[in-house]
Amino acid sequence: MKKTFITNLILVLTLNLSIKPFFIFAIDRKVQNIVGPQEFGVYFALLGFSFIFNALLDLGITNFNNRNIAQNTHLLSKHFSRMVILKLSLGMLYFIICTSAGLLLGYDFRRMKLLLILCLMQFLISFIAYLRSNISGMHLFKTDSIISAMDRMIAIAICVPIIWFHFFVKNIGIMDYVYIQTIAYLCVAIIAFTIVVRKAGFIRFEWNRTFSLMILKKSFPFALLGMIMSFYNRIDGSMLERLIHDNGAQAGIYAQAFRLLDATNMIAVLAAGLLLPMFARMLKLKESVESMVKTAYTLLFALAVTVACGCAFYAADMMKMLYTSDVTETSTVFSILMCCFMGSATQYVFGTLLTANGSLKYLNIIAGCGFIANITLNLILIPRLQAEGAAIASLTTQLLVPGIQIFVVRKMFNFVTLPKMMLTLLIFALGEIGLAFGSKHLPLDWKVCFLAFLAASGIWVLATGVINIKSILKTVKIG
């Protein structure tokens, strides 16, 4: 199983790291520089707002389905047709609640129009995630990996002629940008739907009230978890736009800083997509998951610490290279936010294990603690520190939640090697801070210094034994 994880992780990262970073920096960043921080700040705030109610689109069905199909593949043909109708019904509920909430908050016509398109985009994203849960649940990881990057491939193909060569329109507007993304997601949804239909066999769509209520009852803990996490992971931009009356300027600064964190979090999300069905099947077969957890976590955490230290020390240089406005403020926010990646990497391993184990009660209690902490800190810090305050609130939450998850996993699974692994990773992290600090003070161009830091980090990760290349190669070779 470790061979499956490592080989497919390499594939999914290769595909996504060759496509999505290009989209983020060559397309998304370019759009923000074109439309300006305020216009993009409004878009970012409304995107976060649409994420808050995102759980209503799914109500835990995707995570439940991924775990269920991984353990009972034969249920795909039986459940799929009814699940699709259920997803469409939830989509209608989501549209009603999200738009009603927008009206209650006093969004004007322009904001409501943008919110409606973002709601459609969120529905397509959720539907694709459900379709992919069937594909990965059947352990078709290569197919799932290709689909995971396809939406950005299509968006890039449309955006490059418009943004870089000014075909069709002279200057892209934020609505044009949202329309393009929505078209890309629609194309991927059609492709993924076709793949699943072929695997499921003959499909006759039908509404079954008893089945729907049964699924919703079983998936409710997943839904509650998703909703709570959506709130504390995406509410920062919306709270900035509502609490600071500056037409979205602070939200725009936060969006600039958040962009790279969003890109790096993608790695942990993709890894979790592989781990969930693997953990679920191993737990059903009563196999030990300790070795798999150690392999996944050391790989992700080593990467997370390296990225966090590098970005924190070189924040000002990176932001000057990427943006044309509010660089100083963005640098401060960016250096704080990038440290969140360590917490995200931890959550996507230990939280995924608890999800696969069905320990939703613990996960919801932990997420509830994170939600209360995040909202409270945002209300206190945003009026005082603005975007920087939101970043501090986010970092505090991202460290609190995974810390509790590790404690619960330690008690629940009684992992013998966990304390030793944590000590090794702590030593590695301290060394990374020293390497970043030392490289920053080299009398060279910052790009050369940064590359020197990355090279030294590669040596350090091997020297500390955090990653054992011989063991990985052996695992991939003989499985």
For each residue, the residues with C-beta under 8 A, 3 or more apart:
1: 4 5 278 281 282 287 292
2: 5 6 291 292 295 475 479
3: 6 7 475 476 478 479
4: 1 7 8 139 141 278 479
5: 1 2 8 9 274 275 278 292 295 296
6: 2 3 9 10 295 472 475 476
7: 3 4 10 11 476
8: 4 5 11 12 141 142 145 274
9: 5 6 12 13 270 271 274 299
10: 6 7 13 14
11: 7 8 14 15 141 142 145
12: 8 9 15 16 141 144 145 148 270 273 274
13: 9 10 16 17 267 270
14: 10 11 17 18
15: 11 12 18 19 145 146 148 149
16: 12 13 19 20 145 148 149 266 267 270
17: 13 14 20 21 267
18: 14 15 21 22
19: 15 16 22 23 149 152 153 156
20: 16 17 23 24 149 152 263 266
21: 17 18 24 25 263
22: 18 19 25 26 27 152 156
23: 19 20 26 27 28 152 155 156 159
24: 20 21 27 28 29 259 260 262 263
25: 21 22 28 29 259 322
26: 22 23 29 30 156 160
27: 22 23 24 30 31 155 156 159 160 163
28: 23 24 25 31 32 259
29: 24 25 26 32 33 259 322 323
30: 26 27 33 34 163 164
31: 27 28 34 35 40 163 172 174 177
32: 28 29 35 36 37 40 252 255 256 323
33: 29 30 323 324
34: 30 31 163 171 172
35: 31 32 39 40 43 172 173 174 177
36: 32 39 40 252 325
37: 32 40 41 248 249 252 253 255 256 325 326
38: 41 42 246 247 248 249 252
39: 35 36 42 43 174 248 252
40: 31 32 35 36 37 43 44 174 248 252 255
41: 37 38 44 45 237 240 241 247 248 249 250 251 252 253 254 255
42: 38 39 45 46 111 114 174 241 247 248 251
43: 35 39 40 46 47 114 174 177 178 255
44: 40 41 47 48 237 248 251 252 254 255 258
45: 41 42 48 49 237 238 240 241 242 248 251
46: 42 43 49 50 107 111 114 115 118 238
47: 43 44 50 51 118 234 237
48: 44 45 51 52 234 235 236 237 238
49: 45 46 52 53 98 101 102 115 238
50: 46 47 53 54 98 115 118 119 121 122
51: 47 48 54 122 230 233 234
52: 48 49 230 231 234 235 238
53: 49 50 56 57 94 97 98 101 230
54: 50 51 57 58 94 122 126 226 230 234
55: 58 59 60 223 224 226 227 230
56: 53 59 90 93 94 97 98 227
57: 53 54 87 90 91 94 122 123 126 127
58: 54 55 61 62 87 90 126 129 130 223 226
59: 55 56 90 216 219 220 222 223 226
60: 55 63 64 219 220 221 222 223 224 225 226
61: 58 64 65 83 86 87 90 130 215 219 222 223
62: 58 65 66 126 129 130 133 222
63: 60 66 67 133 219 222 225 226 276 355
64: 60 61 67 68 215 218 219 222
65: 61 62 68 69 79 83 130 133 134 137
66: 62 63 69 70 133 136 137 276 277 280
67: 63 64 70 71 137 276 277 280 355 356 358
68: 64 65 71 72 75 137
69: 65 66 72 73 75 76 133 134 137 138 277
70: 66 67 73 136 137 139 276 277 278 280 281
71: 67 68 280 281 284
72: 68 69 75
73: 69 70 76 137 138
74: 77 78
75: 68 69 72 78 79
76: 69 73 79 80 134 137 138 196 199 200
77: 74 80 200 201 202
78: 74 75
79: 65 75 76 82 83 211 215
80: 76 77 83 84 134 196 197 200 203
81: 84 85 200 203 204 205 206
82: 79 85 86 205 206 207 208 211 212 215
83: 61 65 79 80 86 87 130 215
84: 80 81 87 88 205
85: 81 82 88 89 205 206 207 212
86: 61 82 83 89 90 212 215 216
87: 57 58 61 83 84 90 91 126 127 130
88: 84 85 91 92
89: 85 86 92 93 207 212
90: 56 57 58 59 61 86 87 93 94
91: 57 87 88 94 95 123 126 127
92: 88 89 95 96
93: 56 89 90 96 97
94: 53 54 56 57 90 91 97 98 119 122 123
95: 91 92 98 99 116 119 123
96: 92 93 99 100
97: 53 56 93 94 100 101
98: 49 50 53 56 94 95 101 102 115 119
99: 95 96 102 103 112 115 116 119
100: 96 97 103 104
101: 49 53 97 98 104 105
102: 49 98 99 105 107 111 112 115
103: 99 100 106 107 112
104: 100 101
105: 101 102 242
106: 103
107: 46 102 103 111 112 115
108: 111 112
109: 112 113
110: 113 114
111: 42 46 102 107 108 114 115
112: 99 102 103 107 108 109 115 116
113: 109 110 116 117 175
114: 42 43 46 110 111 117 118 174 175 178
115: 46 49 50 98 99 102 107 111 112 118 119
116: 95 99 112 113 119 120
117: 113 114 120 121 175 178 179 182
118: 46 47 50 114 115 121 122 178
119: 50 94 95 98 99 115 116 122 123
120: 116 117 123 124 182
121: 50 117 118 124 125 178 181 182 185
122: 50 51 54 57 94 118 119 125 126
123: 57 91 94 95 119 120 126 127
124: 120 121 127 128 182 185 186 188 189
125: 121 122 128 129 185
126: 54 57 58 62 87 91 122 123 129 130
127: 57 87 91 123 124 130 131 189
128: 124 125 131 132 147 151 185 188 189 192
129: 58 62 125 126 132 133
130: 58 61 62 65 83 87 126 127 133 134
131: 127 128 134 135 147 189 192 193 195 196
132: 128 129 135 136 144 147 148 192 273
133: 62 63 65 66 69 129 130 136 137
134: 65 69 76 80 130 131 137 138 196 199 200
135: 131 132 138 140 143 144 147 192 195 196 199
136: 66 70 132 133 139 140 141 144 273 274 276 277
137: 65 66 67 68 69 70 73 76 133 134 277
138: 69 73 76 134 135 199
139: 4 70 136 277
140: 135 136 143 144 199
141: 4 8 11 12 136 144 145 274
142: 8 11 145 146
143: 135 140 146 147 195
144: 12 132 135 136 140 141 147 148 273
145: 8 11 12 15 16 141 142 148 149 270
146: 15 142 143 149 150
147: 128 131 132 135 143 144 150 188 191 192 195
148: 12 15 16 132 144 145 270 273
149: 15 16 19 20 145 146 152 153
150: 146 147 153 154 187 188 191
151: 128 154 155 181 184 185 187 188
152: 19 20 22 23 149 155 156 184
153: 19 149 150 156 157
154: 150 151 157 158 183 184 187 188
155: 23 27 151 152 158 159 180 181 184
156: 19 22 23 26 27 152 153 159 160
157: 153 154 160
158: 154 155 161 162 180 183 184
159: 23 27 155 156 162 163 172 177 180
160: 26 27 156 157 163 164 165
161: 158 164 165 167 168
162: 158 159 165 166 167 168 169 172 176 180
163: 27 30 31 34 159 160 166 172
164: 30 160 161
165: 160 161 162
166: 162 163 169 170 171
167: 161 162
168: 161 162
169: 162 166 172 173 176
170: 166
171: 34 166
172: 31 34 35 159 162 163 169 176 177
173: 35 169 176 177
174: 31 35 39 40 42 43 114 177 178
175: 113 114 117 178 179
176: 162 169 172 173 179 180
177: 31 35 43 159 172 173 174 180 181
178: 43 114 117 118 121 174 175 181 182
179: 117 175 176 182 183
180: 155 158 159 162 176 177 183 184
181: 121 151 155 177 178 184 185
182: 117 120 121 124 178 179 185 186
183: 154 158 179 180 186 187
184: 151 152 154 155 158 180 181 187 188
185: 121 124 125 128 151 181 182 188 189
186: 124 182 183 189 190
187: 150 151 154 183 184 190 191
188: 124 128 147 150 151 154 184 185 191 192
189: 124 127 128 131 185 186 192 193
190: 186 187 193 194
191: 147 150 187 188 194 195
192: 128 131 132 135 147 188 189 195 196
193: 131 189 190 196 197
194: 190 191 197 198
195: 131 135 143 147 191 192 198 199
196: 76 80 131 134 135 192 193 199 200
197: 80 193 194 200 203
198: 194 195
199: 76 134 135 138 140 195 196
200: 76 77 80 81 134 196 197 203
201: 77
202: 77
203: 80 81 197 200
204: 81
205: 81 82 84 85
206: 81 82 85
207: 82 85 89 212
208: 82 211 212
209: 212 213
210: 213 214
211: 79 82 208 214 215
212: 82 85 86 89 207 208 209 215 216
213: 209 210 216 217
214: 210 211 217 218
215: 61 64 79 82 83 86 211 212 218 219
216: 59 86 212 213 219 220 223
217: 213 214 220
218: 64 214 215
219: 59 60 61 63 64 215 216 222 223
220: 59 60 216 217 223 224
221: 60 224 225 360 361 363 364
222: 59 60 61 62 63 64 219 225 226 355 360
223: 55 58 59 60 61 216 219 220 226 227
224: 55 60 220 221 227 228 360 364
225: 60 63 221 222 228 229 355 360 363 364 367
226: 54 55 58 59 60 63 222 223 229 230
227: 55 56 223 224 230 231
228: 224 225 231 232 364 367 368 370 371
229: 225 226 232 233 367 370
230: 51 52 53 54 55 226 227 233 234
231: 52 227 228 234 235 371 374 375
232: 228 229 235 367 370 371 373 374 375 397
233: 51 229 230
234: 47 48 51 52 54 230 231 237 238
235: 48 52 231 232 238 239 374 375 378
236: 48 239 240 254 374 378 390 391 393 394
237: 41 44 45 47 48 234 240 241 251 254 255 258 390
238: 45 46 48 49 52 234 235 241 242 251
239: 235 236 242 243 378 379 382 390
240: 41 45 236 237 243 244 250 251 254 382 386 387 390
241: 41 42 45 237 238 244 248 250 251
242: 45 105 238 239
243: 239 240 378 379 382 383
244: 240 241 249 250 251 382 383 386
245:
246: 38 249 250
247: 38 41 42
248: 37 38 39 40 41 42 44 45 241 251 252
249: 37 38 41 244 246 252 253 326
250: 41 240 241 244 246 253 254 386 387
251: 41 42 44 45 237 238 240 241 244 248 254 255 387
252: 32 36 37 38 39 40 41 44 248 249 255 256 326
253: 37 41 249 250 256 257 326 329 330 333 386 387
254: 41 44 236 237 240 250 251 257 258 333 387 390 391
255: 32 37 40 41 43 44 237 251 252 258 259
256: 32 37 252 253 259 319 322 323 326 330 333 334
257: 253 254 260 261 319 330 331 333 334 337 387 391
258: 44 237 254 255 261 262 337
259: 24 25 28 29 255 256 262 263
260: 24 257 263 264 311 318 334 338
261: 257 258 264 265 337 338 340 341
262: 24 258 259 265 266
263: 20 21 24 259 260 266
264: 260 261 267 268 304 307 338 341 344
265: 261 262 268 269 341 344
266: 16 20 262 263 269 270
267: 13 16 17 264 270 271 300 303
268: 264 265 271 272 300 304 341 344 345 347 348
269: 265 266 272 273 348
270: 9 12 13 16 145 148 266 267 273 274
271: 9 267 268 274 275 296 299 300 348 349
272: 268 269 275 276 348 349 351 352
273: 12 132 136 144 148 269 270 276
274: 5 8 9 12 136 141 270 271 277 278
275: 5 271 272 278 279 292 296 348 349 352 353 356
276: 63 66 67 70 136 272 273 279 280 352 355 356
277: 66 67 69 70 136 137 139 274 280 281
278: 1 4 5 70 274 275 281 282 292
279: 275 276 282 283 289 292 352 353 355 356 357
280: 66 67 70 71 276 277 283 284 356
281: 1 70 71 277 278 284 285
282: 1 278 279 285 287 288 289 292
283: 279 280 286 287 289 356 357
284: 71 280 281
285: 281 282
286: 283
287: 1 282 283
288: 282 291
289: 279 282 283 292 293 353 413
290: 293 294 413 415 416 417
291: 2 288 294 295
292: 1 2 5 275 278 279 282 289 295 296
293: 289 290 296 297 349 350 353 409 415
294: 290 291 297 298 417 421
295: 2 5 6 291 292 298 299 475
296: 5 271 275 292 293 299 300 349
297: 293 294 300 301 345 346 349 350 421
298: 294 295 301 302 421 424 425 466 467
299: 9 271 295 296 302 303 467
300: 267 268 271 296 297 303 304 345 348 349
301: 297 298 304 305 342 345 346 425
302: 298 299 305 306 425 428 461 466 467
303: 267 299 300 306 307 345
304: 264 268 300 301 307 308 341 342 344 345 346
305: 301 302 308 309 342 425 428 429 432
306: 302 303 309 310 432 454 457 461
307: 264 303 304 310 311 338 341
308: 304 305 311 312 338 339 341 342
309: 305 306 312 313 429 432 433 435 436 453
310: 306 307 313 314 436 450 453 454 457
311: 260 307 308 314 315 318 334 335 338
312: 308 309 315 335 338 339 436
313: 309 310 335 436 437 439 440 453
314: 310 311 317 318 436 440 446 449 450
315: 311 312 318 319 331 332 334 335 338
316: 319 320 327 328 331
317: 314 320 321 446 447 450
318: 260 311 314 315 321 322 331 334
319: 256 257 315 316 322 323 327 330 331 334
320: 316 317 323 327 331
321: 317 318
322: 25 29 256 318 319
323: 29 32 33 256 319 320 326 327 330
324: 33 327
325: 36 37
326: 37 249 252 253 256 323 329 330
327: 316 319 320 323 324 330 331
328: 316 331 332
329: 253 326 332 333 387 388
330: 253 256 257 319 323 326 327 333 334
331: 257 315 316 318 319 320 327 328 334 335
332: 315 328 329 335 336 388 391
333: 253 254 256 257 329 330 336 337 387 388 390 391
334: 256 257 260 311 315 318 319 330 331 337 338
335: 311 312 313 315 331 332 338 339
336: 332 333 339 340 388 391 392 394 395
337: 257 258 261 333 334 340 391 394 395
338: 260 261 264 307 308 311 312 315 334 335 341
339: 308 312 335 336 342 343 395
340: 261 336 337 343 344 394 395 398
341: 261 264 265 268 304 307 308 338 344 345
342: 301 304 305 308 339 345 346 398 399 429
343: 339 340 346 347 395 397 398 399 401 402
344: 264 265 268 304 340 341 347 348 398
345: 268 297 300 301 303 304 341 342 348 349
346: 297 301 304 342 343 349 350 402 403 405 406
347: 268 343 344 350 351 398 401 402 405
348: 268 269 271 272 275 300 344 345 351 352
349: 271 272 275 293 296 297 300 345 346 352 353
350: 293 297 346 347 353 354 402 405 406 408 409
351: 272 347 348 354 355 363 401 402 405
352: 272 275 276 279 348 349 355 356
353: 275 279 289 293 349 350 356 357 409 413
354: 350 351 357 359 360 362 363 405 408 409 412
355: 63 67 222 225 276 279 351 352 358 359 360 363
356: 67 275 276 279 280 283 352 353
357: 279 283 353 354 412
358: 67 355
359: 354 355 362 363 408 412
360: 221 222 224 225 354 355 363 364
361: 221 364 365
362: 354 359 365 366 408 412
363: 221 225 351 354 355 359 360 366 367 405
364: 221 224 225 228 360 361 367 368
365: 361 362 368 369
366: 362 363 369 370 401 404 405 408
367: 225 228 229 232 363 364 370 371 401
368: 228 364 365 371 372
369: 365 366 372 373 400 401 404
370: 228 229 232 366 367 373 374 397 400 401
371: 228 231 232 367 368 374 375
372: 368 369 375 376
373: 232 369 370 376 377 393 396 397 400
374: 231 232 235 236 370 371 377 378 393 394 396 397
375: 231 232 235 371 372 378 379
376: 372 373 379 380
377: 373 374 380 381 389 392 393 396 397
378: 235 236 239 243 374 375 381 382 389 390 393
379: 239 243 375 376 382 383
380: 376 377 383 384 389
381: 377 378 384 385 388 389 390 392 393
382: 239 240 243 244 378 379 385 386 389 390 393
383: 243 244 379 380 386 389
384: 380 381 389
385: 381 382 388 389 392
386: 240 244 250 253 382 383 389 390
387: 240 250 251 253 254 257 329 333 390 391
388: 329 332 333 336 381 385 391 392
389: 377 378 380 381 382 383 384 385 386 392 393
390: 236 237 239 240 254 333 378 381 382 386 387 393 394
391: 236 254 257 332 333 336 337 387 388 394 395
392: 336 377 381 385 388 389 395 396
393: 236 373 374 377 378 381 382 389 390 396 397
394: 236 336 337 340 374 390 391 397 398
395: 336 337 339 340 343 391 392 398 399
396: 373 374 377 392 393 399 400
397: 232 343 370 373 374 377 393 394 400 401
398: 340 342 343 344 347 394 395 401 402
399: 342 343 395 396 402 403
400: 369 370 373 396 397 403 404
401: 343 347 351 366 367 369 370 397 398 404 405
402: 343 346 347 350 351 398 399 405 406
403: 346 399 400 406 407
404: 366 369 400 401 407 408
405: 346 347 350 351 354 363 366 401 402 408 409
406: 346 350 402 403 409 410 418 422
407: 403 404 410 411
408: 350 354 359 362 366 404 405 411 412
409: 293 350 353 354 405 406 412 413 415 418
410: 406 407 413 414 415 418
411: 407 408 414
412: 354 357 359 362 408 409
413: 289 290 353 409 410
414: 410 411
415: 290 293 409 410 418
416: 290
417: 290 294 420 421
418: 406 409 410 415 421 422
419: 422 423
420: 417 423 424
421: 294 297 298 417 418 424 425
422: 406 418 419 425 426
423: 419 420 426 427
424: 298 420 421 427 428 464 465 466
425: 298 301 302 305 421 422 428 429 466
426: 422 423 429 430
427: 423 424 430 431 464
428: 302 305 424 425 431 432 460 461 464 466
429: 305 309 342 425 426 432 433
430: 426 427 433 434
431: 427 428 434 435 460 464
432: 305 306 309 428 429 435 436 457 460
433: 309 429 430 436 437
434: 430 431 437 438
435: 309 431 432 438 439 453 456 457 460
436: 309 310 312 313 314 432 433 439 440 453
437: 313 433 434 440 441
438: 434 435 441 442
439: 313 435 436 442 449 450 452 453 456
440: 313 314 436 437 449 453
441: 437 438
442: 438 439 448 449 452
443:
444: 448 449 452
445: 448 449
446: 314 317 449 450
447: 317 450 451
448: 442 444 445 451 452
449: 314 439 440 442 444 445 446 452 453
450: 310 314 317 439 446 447 453 454
451: 447 448 454 455
452: 439 442 444 448 449 455 456
453: 309 310 313 435 436 439 440 449 450 456 457
454: 306 310 450 451 457 458
455: 451 452 458 459
456: 435 439 452 453 459 460
457: 306 310 432 435 453 454 460 461
458: 454 455 461 462
459: 455 456 462 463
460: 428 431 432 435 456 457 463 464
461: 302 306 428 457 458 464 466 467
462: 458 459 465 466 467 468 469
463: 459 460
464: 424 427 428 431 460 461
465: 424 462 468
466: 298 302 424 425 428 461 462
467: 298 299 302 461 462 472
468: 462 465 471 472
469: 462 472 473
470: 473 474
471: 468 474 475
472: 6 467 468 469 475 476
473: 469 470 476 477
474: 470 471 477 478
475: 2 3 6 295 471 472 478 479
476: 3 6 7 472 473 479
477: 473 474
478: 3 474 475
479: 2 3 4 475 476
